[in-house]
Amino acid sequence: MEQIINKKTEILKSDLFELINKVEDKNILLAIYTILSPYRVTEQQDFWNDIPQELKQEIKDAKQEVREGKIKSHENIMQKYKL
């Protein structure tokens, strides 16, 4: 186990990739997938990381307003402006 801990990250990744490629048991593959899937980067995560902090705060504030019920429905706005 100590040998594994002392390996460089890139070598460890490479070794894991090789091991995973040899696995045929679907249950083991699903277990590995379950463990590693939170590290998967999605487009939404990339988008969030790229927007300015000020915009992030505005989005957070808007979400809080929704939770507090400080919103109007699309229908109400359309009626108000007769659209």
Stockholm file with secondary structure:
# STOCKHOLM 1.0

chainA/1-83         MEQIINKKTEILKSDLFELINKVEDKNILLAIYTILSPYRVTEQQDFWNDIPQELKQEIKDAKQEVREGKIKSHENIMQKYKL
#=GR chainA/1-83 SS CHHHHHSCHHHHHHHHHHHHHHCCCHHHHHHHHHHHGGGCCCHHHHHHHHSCHHHHHHHHHHHHHHHTTCCCCHHHHHHHTTC
#=GC SS_cons        CHHHHHSCHHHHHHHHHHHHHHCCCHHHHHHHHHHHGGGCCCHHHHHHHHSCHHHHHHHHHHHHHHHTTCCCCHHHHHHHTTC
//
